[in-house]
């Protein structure tokens, strides 16, 4: 029976807790295989497999459709604490085979039973520098390989506390699916603490925005940390905004410390009441219990799938990007989304000097100043001659990741540098940029990175013949990039941001006289042809070479007309954009004549 097909037809039921139920079995150090392994639940798959089978059987008898493998901590990262990191694959494999055997014993045509490979958060937070992205991905790859080879039906990447940890697990899963030439369903479930965010301070919107672009993720949800009451608002947000089915596995309430042990007080009847509400009124598709929930809790909620059909949710998801903390949608009303341009070593003398001095605190403060000025996203570029761009990008992004509250856009012509940025960034970034100057090969590598890290991509109207000046050329290159990105690289149209290019309008060059109107007309056509995509401009190019005050005026007027044509986003010094009513009428008129080539010569 196909798991995802069944999920569309009925609300499916997970099992309850592993750890808190094993604690009730009064296991001795000998059961764990000796004092050195005491508390390592995963090692029970070797030392006492009958205990693990007993646990699975209790939940299957209670009516669970899905049981989770006893592998929450079977990564080398966690097992290293017991000096057995090399057993990661073996323990994951054994956990899967034990669970699969139990599930098959209970599975019928009417009620098939499934095994979910439990993939925990490990004990490291990559966003705090505890571990590198690549090392964490490698650990997850071995863990997932064992679960896959042991016959699990799906992966549950659960109790997630750091978005960068989620990305490394998903990267490992993508690699495994490519190798095995087979994809399993994937759940990603985040843990929202009592303070209302994930451990790293991530709110539910940032979590969803970061996870949603990954097409290997089939289900998104929440588990652990709190009871259902504390989860309600965040579960409601997911059901209102997630295009994917929603999963909910609460604890049996908030634990109370009694005599050094955690006690959970939510009764089976109360859990049933809450999860009935979540399924009926809000639209949760997949339910179960986390810490403190036993077979009685699962038995109490079996009636939900018998009584209630999955609620039809009509979700109008707005594509966005995210920092580790919060989101910025890629279109706002009134437009445009403002992308701060000052953290750019090519465009800002101040940022370049700070980079030379390696004054990272001052660079962070430059980003924060742009937030105060109204920027929604920050463009980051550390490229300049004589320095190691890859190293500089790593150092800057590591700090910006946790210190800058709004999303980042990474600006580099080097594939390796972009990969380094994305490996150190927890949120959902924008890559700036791709073009077809050298054909499709380099663009293809950058689009592969976008796919791996769930990023959006800026696409420039440049091909093998160079920059596009005419309307027709700007639009035709945009269409060509769209076709390549969507059809050959699997990128969604809504994750592409087209830059129709701006050129200096005050240069006096005859061949650039109509460049302003061509850019504005191209934006209009691109939006008509590809309504899901976004558009962007580096507006400051239009005023290059003019005096500072005139630059601010021309940038402001150009932006006004570009937005009228459908511009979504603009890279600009947000503090230097002026509302039109603050520009005198003659100034506005002169700028309009320049932009639309309406100049008259006596």
LODO-460783 format. One line per field, with one value per residue (C-alpha): residue number from 1; residue in one letter; x, y, z. Coordinates in nm, 2 decimals. Last residue first. Layout:
<torkols>
i = c(NUM:...)
aa = c(A:...)
c1 = c(X:...)
c2 = c(Y:...)
c3 = c(Z:...)
</torkols>
This chain:
<torkols>
i = c(602:601:600:599:598:597:596:595:594:593:592:591:590:589:588:587:586:585:584:583:582:581:580:579:578:577:576:575:574:573:572:571:570:569:568:567:566:565:564:563:562:561:560:559:558:557:556:555:554:553:552:551:550:549:548:547:546:545:544:543:542:541:540:539:538:537:536:535:534:533:532:531:530:529:528:527:526:525:524:523:522:521:520:519:518:517:516:515:514:513:512:511:510:509:508:507:506:505:504:503:502:501:500:499:498:497:496:495:494:493:492:491:490:489:488:487:486:485:484:483:482:481:480:479:478:477:476:475:474:473:472:471:470:469:468:467:466:465:464:463:462:461:460:459:458:457:456:455:454:453:452:451:450:449:448:447:446:445:444:443:442:441:440:439:438:437:436:435:434:433:432:431:430:429:428:427:426:425:424:423:422:421:420:419:418:417:416:415:414:413:412:411:410:409:408:407:406:405:404:403:402:401:400:399:398:397:396:395:394:393:392:391:390:389:388:387:386:385:384:383:382:381:380:379:378:377:376:375:374:373:372:371:370:369:368:367:366:365:364:363:362:361:360:359:358:357:356:355:354:353:352:351:350:349:348:347:346:345:344:343:342:341:340:339:338:337:336:335:334:333:332:331:330:329:328:327:326:325:324:323:322:321:320:319:318:317:316:315:314:313:312:311:310:309:308:307:306:305:304:303:302:301:300:299:298:297:296:295:294:293:292:291:290:289:288:287:286:285:284:283:282:281:280:279:278:277:276:275:274:273:272:271:270:269:268:267:266:265:264:263:262:261:260:259:258:257:256:255:254:253:252:251:250:249:248:247:246:245:244:243:242:241:240:239:238:237:236:235:234:233:232:231:230:229:228:227:226:225:224:223:222:221:220:219:218:217:216:215:214:213:212:211:210:209:208:207:206:205:204:203:202:201:200:199:198:197:196:195:194:193:192:191:190:189:188:187:186:185:184:183:182:181:180:179:178:177:176:175:174:173:172:171:170:169:168:167:166:165:164:163:162:161:160:159:158:157:156:155:154:153:152:151:150:149:148:147:146:145:144:143:142:141:140:139:138:137:136:135:134:133:132:131:130:129:128:127:126:125:124:123:122:121:120:119:118:117:116:115:114:113:112:111:110:109:108:107:106:105:104:103:102:101:100:99:98:97:96:95:94:93:92:91:90:89:88:87:86:85:84:83:82:81:80:79:78:77:76:75:74:73:72:71:70:69:68:67:66:65:64:63:62:61:60:59:58:57:56:55:54:53:52:51:50:49:48:47:46:45:44:43:42:41:40:39:38:37:36:35:34:33:32:31:30:29:28:27:26:25:24:23:22:21:20:19:18:17:16:15:14:13:12:11:10:9:8:7:6:5:4:3:2:1)
aa = c(X:X:X:X:X:X:X:X:X:X:X:X:X:X:X:X:X:X:X:X:X:X:X:X:X:X:X:X:X:X:X:X:X:X:X:X:X:X:X:X:X:X:X:X:X:X:X:X:X:X:X:X:X:X:X:X:X:X:X:X:X:X:X:X:X:X:X:X:X:X:X:X:X:X:X:X:X:X:X:X:X:X:X:X:X:X:X:X:X:X:X:X:X:X:X:X:X:X:X:X:X:X:X:X:X:X:X:X:X:X:X:X:X:X:X:X:X:X:X:X:X:X:X:X:X:X:X:X:X:X:X:X:X:X:X:X:X:X:X:X:X:X:X:X:X:X:X:X:X:X:X:X:X:X:X:X:X:X:X:X:X:X:X:X:X:X:X:X:X:X:X:X:X:X:X:X:X:X:X:X:X:X:X:X:X:X:X:X:X:X:X:X:X:X:X:X:X:X:X:X:X:X:X:X:X:X:X:X:X:X:X:X:X:X:X:X:X:X:X:X:X:X:X:X:X:X:X:X:X:X:X:X:X:X:X:X:X:X:X:X:X:X:X:X:X:X:X:X:X:X:X:X:X:X:X:X:X:X:X:X:X:X:X:X:X:X:X:X:X:X:X:X:X:X:X:X:X:X:X:X:X:X:X:X:X:X:X:X:X:X:X:X:X:X:X:X:X:X:X:X:X:X:X:X:X:X:X:X:X:X:X:X:X:X:X:X:X:X:X:X:X:X:X:X:X:X:X:X:X:X:X:X:X:X:X:X:X:X:X:X:X:X:X:X:X:X:X:X:X:X:X:X:X:X:X:X:X:X:X:X:X:X:X:X:X:X:X:X:X:X:X:X:X:X:X:X:X:X:X:X:X:X:X:X:X:X:X:X:X:X:X:X:X:X:X:X:X:X:X:X:X:X:X:X:X:X:X:X:X:X:X:X:X:X:X:X:X:X:X:X:X:X:X:X:X:X:X:X:X:X:X:X:X:X:X:X:X:X:X:X:X:X:X:X:X:X:X:X:X:X:X:X:X:X:X:X:X:X:X:X:X:X:X:X:X:X:X:X:X:X:X:X:X:X:X:X:X:X:X:X:X:X:X:X:X:X:X:X:X:X:X:X:X:X:X:X:X:X:X:X:X:X:X:X:X:X:X:X:X:X:X:X:X:X:X:X:X:X:X:X:X:X:X:X:X:X:X:X:X:X:X:X:X:X:X:X:X:X:X:X:X:X:X:X:X:X:X:X:X:X:X:X:X:X:X:X:X:X:X:X:X:X:X:X:X:X:X:X:X:X:X:X:X:X:X:X:X:X:X:X:X:X:X:X:X:X:X:X:X:X:X:X:X:X:X:X:X:X:X:X:X:X)
c1 = c(1.65:1.69:1.41:1.46:1.17:1.40:1.17:1.41:1.57:1.24:1.10:1.41:1.36:0.99:1.06:1.32:1.08:0.80:1.01:1.10:0.95:0.61:0.80:0.91:1.29:1.52:1.85:1.79:1.71:2.06:1.93:1.88:1.51:1.24:0.90:0.90:0.57:0.56:0.44:0.73:0.97:0.81:0.86:1.21:1.32:1.19:1.37:1.70:1.69:1.64:1.91:2.16:2.09:2.18:2.50:2.63:2.61:2.85:2.61:2.24:2.09:2.33:2.18:1.86:2.00:1.68:1.46:1.16:0.97:0.84:0.48:0.35:0.59:0.48:0.30:0.57:0.85:0.66:0.63:0.99:1.10:0.91:1.08:1.42:1.37:1.24:1.56:1.80:1.65:1.94:2.20:2.33:2.38:2.61:2.56:2.64:2.34:2.12:2.38:2.25:1.99:1.95:1.63:1.69:1.47:1.39:1.33:1.19:0.83:0.92:1.01:1.36:1.37:1.71:1.63:1.27:1.25:1.60:1.65:1.30:1.33:1.68:1.56:1.25:1.47:1.71:1.41:1.28:1.60:1.67:1.33:1.34:1.68:2.00:2.09:2.43:2.67:2.65:2.68:2.39:2.30:1.96:2.05:1.88:1.85:1.79:1.58:1.74:1.62:1.98:2.03:1.80:1.98:2.31:2.20:2.10:2.46:2.60:2.36:2.45:2.81:2.73:2.45:2.65:2.94:2.74:2.43:2.34:2.32:2.32:2.28:2.16:1.87:1.87:1.64:1.76:2.04:2.34:2.68:2.65:2.48:2.77:3.03:2.83:2.81:3.19:3.25:3.03:3.22:3.05:2.94:2.64:2.46:2.12:2.04:1.72:1.65:1.75:2.13:2.34:2.28:2.36:2.55:2.84:2.88:2.81:3.10:3.36:3.26:3.24:3.59:3.73:3.58:3.68:4.05:4.18:4.39:4.12:3.77:3.48:3.30:2.94:2.63:2.29:2.06:1.68:1.39:1.58:1.40:1.67:1.68:1.75:2.03:2.19:2.18:2.38:2.64:2.65:2.73:3.02:3.14:3.14:3.33:3.63:3.84:4.06:4.04:3.67:3.60:3.77:3.56:3.24:3.32:3.42:3.08:3.00:3.25:3.29:2.91:2.74:2.58:2.32:2.02:1.74:1.41:1.10:0.91:0.61:0.30:0.21:0.49:0.65:0.94:0.80:1.06:1.08:1.20:1.46:1.72:1.68:1.41:1.29:0.94:0.70:0.33:0.12:-0.25:-0.37:-0.71:-0.73:-0.96:-1.00:-0.89:-1.18:-1.28:-1.45:-1.22:-0.90:-1.00:-1.11:-0.75:-0.68:-0.75:-0.55:-0.25:-0.28:-0.32:-0.01:0.20:0.25:0.51:0.73:0.57:0.23:0.07:-0.11:-0.10:-0.34:-0.39:-0.66:-0.76:-1.11:-1.14:-0.78:-0.66:-0.98:-0.97:-0.60:-0.70:-0.98:-0.79:-0.49:-0.74:-0.88:-0.53:-0.45:-0.20:0.00:0.36:0.62:0.99:1.21:1.44:1.20:0.91:1.00:0.69:0.66:0.44:0.16:0.16:0.40:0.27:0.30:0.14:0.20:0.07:0.02:0.22:0.10:0.17:0.01:-0.32:-0.24:0.11:-0.02:-0.29:-0.02:0.17:-0.13:-0.22:0.12:0.09:-0.24:-0.10:0.17:0.52:0.88:0.80:0.67:0.57:0.49:0.58:0.50:0.63:0.98:1.18:1.05:1.25:1.09:0.88:1.16:1.30:0.97:0.81:1.08:1.08:0.70:0.73:0.97:1.34:1.51:1.78:1.59:1.28:1.04:0.75:0.93:0.80:1.00:0.89:1.03:1.03:0.90:1.03:0.85:1.00:0.84:1.09:1.27:1.44:1.74:1.94:2.23:2.01:1.78:2.09:2.22:1.88:1.86:2.20:2.10:1.78:1.97:2.21:1.92:1.75:2.06:2.09:1.74:1.83:1.61:1.45:1.26:1.21:1.34:1.08:1.19:0.95:0.88:1.18:1.34:1.67:1.86:1.69:1.75:2.11:2.15:1.98:2.24:2.53:2.40:2.32:2.68:2.81:2.56:2.68:3.05:2.96:2.76:3.04:2.99:2.94:2.96:2.65:2.45:2.57:2.39:2.52:2.36:2.18:1.85:1.68:1.60:1.34:1.29:0.91:0.77:0.43:0.13:-0.15:-0.50:-0.75:-0.49:-0.34:-0.02:0.03:0.32:0.46:0.49:0.68:0.93:0.98:1.05:1.32:1.47:1.47:1.64:1.89:1.99:2.02:2.23:2.46:2.50:2.59:2.81:3.13:3.04:3.07:3.25:2.93:2.93:3.04:2.70:2.54:2.75:2.78:2.40:2.18:2.02:1.65:1.71:1.44:1.24:0.90:0.57:0.30:-0.06:-0.09:-0.38:-0.30:-0.18:0.07:0.18:0.24:0.41:0.67:0.76:0.78:1.00:1.24:1.26:1.31:1.61:1.80:2.18:2.18:1.87:1.91:2.21:1.96:1.84:2.18:2.09:2.35:2.60:2.92:2.75:2.69:2.50:2.19:2.01:2.32:2.28:1.93:1.60:1.30:1.05:0.90:1.20:1.15:0.81:0.97:1.24:1.01:0.71:0.38:0.29:0.18:-0.18:-0.30:-0.59:-0.75:-0.77:-0.49:-0.26:-0.33:-0.18:0.12:0.18:0.13:0.00)
c2 = c(7.27:6.91:6.73:6.45:6.19:5.89:5.72:5.72:6.06:6.23:6.08:6.21:6.56:6.55:6.43:6.71:6.97:6.85:6.87:6.54:6.48:6.37:6.09:5.92:5.92:5.62:5.69:5.49:5.17:5.17:4.96:4.62:4.62:4.35:4.29:4.51:4.49:4.78:5.02:4.90:5.00:5.34:5.42:5.26:5.49:5.79:5.69:5.60:5.93:6.13:5.95:5.97:6.34:6.40:6.18:6.34:6.13:5.85:5.56:5.67:5.36:5.13:5.22:5.03:4.69:4.54:4.25:4.05:3.75:3.44:3.31:3.53:3.41:3.56:3.87:3.93:3.90:4.14:4.41:4.37:4.40:4.73:4.88:4.76:4.89:5.23:5.27:5.15:5.39:5.64:5.37:5.35:5.73:5.73:6.05:5.87:5.99:5.68:5.43:5.08:4.86:4.48:4.27:4.09:3.79:3.62:3.24:3.06:3.10:2.91:2.60:2.45:2.10:2.14:2.05:2.16:2.44:2.59:2.54:2.67:2.97:3.06:3.05:3.26:3.52:3.52:3.59:3.87:4.07:4.01:4.13:4.44:4.54:4.58:4.22:4.18:3.95:3.73:3.41:3.52:3.79:3.88:3.80:3.53:3.58:3.24:3.12:2.87:2.52:2.41:2.12:2.27:2.61:2.43:2.24:2.58:2.70:2.40:2.45:2.82:2.71:2.46:2.66:2.88:3.09:3.42:3.22:3.40:3.31:3.52:3.63:3.32:3.40:3.25:3.02:3.03:2.83:2.97:2.81:2.55:2.81:3.06:2.78:2.67:3.02:3.05:2.72:2.84:3.16:3.47:3.58:3.76:3.58:3.72:3.72:3.70:3.94:3.90:3.94:3.80:3.42:3.37:3.70:3.56:3.23:3.42:3.66:3.40:3.16:3.44:3.56:3.21:3.16:3.51:3.46:3.82:3.99:4.12:4.18:3.95:3.98:4.02:4.01:4.14:4.20:4.14:4.35:4.68:4.96:5.19:5.01:4.68:4.86:4.97:4.60:4.49:4.76:4.65:4.30:4.44:4.63:4.31:4.14:4.38:4.17:4.48:4.43:4.34:4.66:4.86:4.68:4.75:5.12:5.14:5.00:4.87:4.60:4.49:4.46:4.48:4.82:4.69:4.64:4.45:4.63:4.43:4.66:4.68:4.81:4.54:4.29:4.02:3.79:3.74:3.81:3.56:3.52:3.38:3.17:3.41:3.34:3.37:3.38:3.21:3.29:2.98:3.00:2.70:2.55:2.28:1.98:1.81:1.45:1.22:1.18:0.90:0.60:0.81:0.98:0.66:0.55:0.84:0.66:0.35:0.58:0.74:0.40:0.27:0.54:0.91:1.07:1.21:1.21:1.10:1.05:1.23:1.27:1.47:1.79:2.01:2.28:2.20:1.82:1.71:1.96:1.93:1.55:1.59:1.80:1.58:1.26:1.40:1.49:1.13:0.97:1.19:1.48:1.46:1.39:1.32:1.38:1.23:1.39:1.33:1.49:1.72:1.81:1.75:1.98:1.79:1.43:1.54:1.64:1.46:1.67:1.62:1.85:1.76:1.99:2.32:2.47:2.80:2.76:2.42:2.53:2.85:2.64:2.40:2.71:2.84:2.50:2.38:2.51:2.32:2.01:1.95:2.08:2.00:1.73:1.72:1.96:1.93:1.90:1.62:1.53:1.67:1.56:1.87:2.09:2.44:2.41:2.35:2.71:2.89:2.64:2.70:3.08:3.09:2.87:3.11:3.03:3.13:2.87:2.63:2.66:2.94:3.01:3.04:2.69:2.53:2.47:2.14:2.09:1.79:1.70:1.40:1.23:0.97:0.73:0.80:0.52:0.53:0.39:0.64:0.93:0.86:0.85:1.18:1.34:1.20:1.33:1.68:1.65:1.57:1.86:2.10:2.00:2.06:2.40:2.48:2.41:2.24:1.95:1.71:1.49:1.38:1.10:0.88:0.65:0.28:0.15:-0.16:-0.22:-0.09:0.24:0.27:0.18:0.43:0.70:0.67:0.66:0.97:1.15:1.13:1.25:1.54:1.64:1.64:1.84:2.10:2.16:2.08:2.28:2.61:2.76:2.72:2.36:2.27:1.93:1.67:1.47:1.61:1.27:1.05:0.79:0.56:0.53:0.18:0.12:-0.10:-0.19:-0.20:-0.35:-0.55:-0.66:-0.56:-0.69:-0.93:-0.71:-0.42:-0.63:-0.76:-0.40:-0.26:-0.52:-0.47:-0.09:-0.08:-0.34:-0.13:0.19:0.00:-0.14:0.19:0.39:0.12:0.31:0.59:0.35:0.55:0.61:0.98:0.89:0.73:1.08:1.21:0.86:0.88:0.62:0.87:0.85:0.49:0.28:0.27:0.45:0.27:0.37:0.27:0.26:0.05:-0.02:-0.36:-0.19:0.03:-0.25:-0.45:-0.18:-0.17:-0.55:-0.57:-0.31:-0.52:-0.84:-0.67:-0.66:-0.60:-0.54:-0.33:-0.22:-0.01:0.25:0.32:0.43:0.50:0.25:0.17:0.19:0.02:-0.30:-0.43:-0.21:-0.50:-0.54:-0.17:-0.27:-0.19:-0.10:-0.13:0.21:0.39:0.22:0.41:0.75:0.69:0.55:0.78:0.70:0.54:0.72:0.73:0.81:1.04:0.89:0.90:1.14:0.96:0.64:0.77:0.89:0.55:0.34:0.00)
c3 = c(-2.94:-2.82:-2.66:-2.41:-2.40:-2.36:-2.12:-1.83:-1.91:-1.97:-1.64:-1.45:-1.59:-1.49:-1.14:-1.08:-1.22:-0.99:-0.67:-0.51:-0.16:-0.32:-0.51:-0.18:-0.16:-0.16:0.02:0.34:0.13:-0.04:-0.33:-0.47:-0.58:-0.57:-0.72:-1.04:-1.22:-1.46:-1.20:-0.98:-1.27:-1.29:-0.92:-0.91:-1.19:-0.99:-0.67:-0.84:-1.03:-0.71:-0.51:-0.80:-0.83:-0.47:-0.50:-0.82:-1.14:-1.25:-1.20:-1.19:-1.37:-1.19:-0.86:-0.94:-0.91:-1.04:-0.95:-1.10:-0.96:-1.13:-1.10:-1.38:-1.64:-1.98:-1.83:-1.57:-1.83:-2.05:-1.79:-1.68:-2.04:-2.09:-1.78:-1.90:-2.26:-2.12:-1.92:-2.20:-2.46:-2.45:-2.39:-2.75:-2.76:-2.46:-2.26:-1.94:-1.75:-1.80:-1.67:-1.75:-1.58:-1.63:-1.69:-1.36:-1.33:-0.99:-1.02:-0.72:-0.84:-1.16:-0.96:-1.01:-1.15:-1.32:-1.68:-1.73:-1.47:-1.48:-1.85:-1.95:-1.72:-1.85:-2.21:-2.12:-1.94:-2.24:-2.48:-2.26:-2.24:-2.61:-2.72:-2.50:-2.64:-2.44:-2.34:-2.19:-2.38:-2.69:-2.49:-2.28:-2.02:-1.90:-1.53:-1.32:-0.94:-0.77:-0.48:-0.24:-0.13:-0.03:-0.27:-0.54:-0.53:-0.54:-0.85:-1.00:-0.94:-1.12:-1.41:-1.44:-1.48:-1.76:-1.94:-2.18:-2.07:-2.06:-1.98:-1.65:-1.28:-0.97:-0.69:-0.49:-0.26:0.09:0.29:0.65:0.82:0.64:0.67:0.39:0.17:0.19:0.12:-0.18:-0.31:-0.27:-0.46:-0.75:-0.79:-0.95:-0.61:-0.44:-0.16:-0.06:0.31:0.51:0.81:1.18:1.13:1.42:1.39:1.03:0.99:1.20:1.01:0.69:0.73:0.82:0.54:0.28:0.38:0.34:0.00:-0.12:-0.03:-0.08:-0.34:-0.56:-0.42:-0.36:-0.02:-0.15:0.08:-0.03:0.28:0.27:0.40:0.41:0.60:0.72:1.06:0.87:0.68:1.01:1.12:0.81:0.88:1.25:1.13:0.93:1.24:1.44:1.16:1.16:0.93:0.87:0.49:0.54:0.73:0.45:0.18:0.38:0.40:0.03:-0.06:-0.41:-0.47:-0.11:-0.08:0.26:0.14:-0.11:0.11:-0.07:-0.06:-0.15:-0.39:-0.39:-0.21:-0.15:-0.09:-0.31:-0.23:0.12:0.40:0.68:1.04:1.28:1.10:0.81:0.56:0.19:0.07:-0.17:-0.08:-0.02:-0.10:0.09:0.04:0.31:0.26:0.60:0.61:0.70:1.07:1.26:1.21:1.19:1.52:1.68:1.71:1.95:2.28:2.18:2.12:2.46:2.63:2.44:2.60:2.56:2.80:2.52:2.17:2.06:1.72:1.44:1.06:0.86:1.06:0.91:1.17:1.27:1.24:1.27:1.53:1.73:1.73:1.83:2.13:2.26:2.21:2.40:2.68:2.69:2.69:3.00:3.00:3.32:3.22:3.49:3.43:3.70:3.95:4.24:4.05:3.77:3.58:3.21:2.99:2.83:2.71:2.44:2.10:1.77:1.49:1.11:0.84:0.47:0.22:0.08:0.43:0.50:0.69:0.83:0.93:1.10:1.29:1.41:1.54:1.72:1.88:1.99:2.35:2.40:2.23:2.49:2.48:2.39:2.13:1.78:1.49:1.12:0.76:0.52:0.17:0.18:-0.13:-0.31:-0.08:-0.13:0.19:0.45:0.47:0.45:0.70:0.96:0.90:0.95:1.27:1.44:1.46:1.79:1.78:2.01:1.79:1.88:2.11:2.45:2.55:2.27:1.91:1.79:1.41:1.22:0.87:0.72:0.41:0.18:0.03:-0.30:-0.51:-0.74:-0.44:-0.51:-0.59:-0.30:-0.07:-0.19:-0.15:0.21:0.30:0.17:0.37:0.69:0.63:0.56:0.88:1.09:0.93:1.03:1.40:1.66:1.47:1.70:1.39:1.05:1.00:0.71:0.53:0.45:0.65:0.50:0.69:0.39:0.42:0.80:0.76:0.47:0.68:0.96:0.71:0.53:0.86:0.97:0.63:0.64:0.98:0.87:0.55:0.74:0.99:1.36:1.69:1.49:1.66:1.34:1.32:1.64:1.78:1.99:1.71:1.58:1.56:1.26:1.33:1.03:0.99:0.96:0.82:0.90:0.65:0.79:0.55:0.35:0.69:0.87:1.23:1.18:0.91:1.15:1.40:1.14:1.01:1.35:1.42:1.07:1.10:1.44:1.32:1.02:1.23:1.48:1.21:1.03:1.34:1.50:1.41:1.65:1.94:2.21:2.41:2.34:1.98:1.95:1.93:1.64:1.48:1.43:1.59:1.84:1.74:1.61:1.79:1.47:1.46:1.43:1.18:1.17:1.55:1.68:2.05:1.95:1.71:2.00:2.24:1.97:1.91:2.28:2.31:1.99:2.15:2.47:2.26:2.09:2.42:2.37:1.99:1.94:2.30:2.17:2.05:2.40:2.51:2.87:3.00:2.73:2.94:3.24:3.05:2.75:2.80:2.97:3.19:3.31:3.43:3.26:3.47:3.18:3.26:3.13:2.79:2.78:2.83:2.57:2.29:2.29:2.11:1.78:1.46:1.34:0.99:0.90:0.59:0.21:0.13:0.37:0.19:-0.13:0.06:0.22:-0.10:0.00)
</torkols>
